[in-house]
């Protein structure tokens, strides 16, 4: 009985908490830029690749071309927010995602940005499944 309670508690704990981890190492950013699956839109460039972990990781690049620190931080918060919502829906994705923000991201409404990001993830999944089937 005690072991069953521990298992249930662990499952509840895992389902309630979801933390989006970030890419920290330069080599991870470079690997994604060079070898990742790239999807371009008006709002951002998304580079996606598989990782060996059981959770998704997110990297964000917001250059000074986008604006001052306030604008860049706003964009990074937006990106984290929609990435968190997308990954929370399908939490056991083992992928690395690098989002390179573009100027139009600040002007567009949130719903359009979220749908564009979700489309990018879905395109990666479709391409990956086609590649796996052909191998």
C-alpha positions, 0 to 999 in steps of 0.5 A, a space after each residue: 500500500 505504501 509503495 502504491 501511494 508513493 507511485 501515485 504521489 510521484 505521478 501527481 507531482 510530475 503532472 502538476 509541475 512543469 519547468 521549461 529548461 533553457 539552453 545554456 551552453 554555446 555549443 548547444 546554440 551552435 549545434 542547433 543553428 548548424 544542424 537543426 531543422 529550420 522553420 522561418 516565419 515573419 516573427 522568428 526563425 525556429 531551429 529544432 533538433 532532438 535531444 537525449 533528455 526527456 524534456 524540452 529545452 528552449 534557447 532564445 536569441 534577441 539581438 539589439 537590432 530589435 530595440 532597447 533592453 525593454 523591448 528585448 526583454 518583453 520579446 523574451 518573456 513572450 517567447 518563453 510564455 508561448 513556448 511554455 504553453 506549447 510544451 506543457 500540452 505535449 510535455 514529454 517532447 525530447 527536443 531542443 528549440 532555438 527561437 531567433 526573434 525578428 522585428 515583427 514579433 513585437 508588433 504582432 498579436 499573441 494568438 498569431 505568434 502562438 499558432 505560428 510557433 505550434 505550426 513550426 513544432 508540428 512541421 518538425 514532428 511531421 518531417 521527423 516521422 516521414 524521415 523515420 518511416 523512410 529509414 
